[in-house]
């Protein structure tokens, strides 16, 4: 898959709420995930099993999901970015809206890194 194809598929599945499918289908086994801080889990995780576990941990912190908006991807070379707005009620924190920029690097048709800015 090209970077554009990976980006389009990631957006398609993410808009359907199929984050586990995104990871299984599009991520390299050795992928890295980087957060700006450790408020939502570990700042850096290495490997697909750890990324999957981080997603499950985030899901366990959500009390209610109210909606999201995901932009179309912008592709440049082996990278693409999307903006992601999320409206949730977090356990013990109340309802909150989060907005982030997500940057992905693709090699050999797989996401090898993701980094979030919010």
JOBEL-V691970 format. One line per field, one symbol per residue. ss: DSSP state (h for helix, s for strand, l for the rest). burial: # if it has 16 or more other C-alpha atoms within 10 Angstrom, else .. A space follows every 10 residues. Layout:
ss = ???
burial = ???
This chain:
ss = llhhhhhhhh hhhhhlllhh hhhhhhssss ssssllllll lllssslhhh hhhhhhhhhh hsssssssss lllsssllss ssssssssss lllsssssss ssssssslls sssssssl
burial = ..##.##### #.##....#. .##..####. #####..... .#.##.##.# #..#...... .#.....#.# ..#.#...## ####.##### ........#. .#####..## ######..
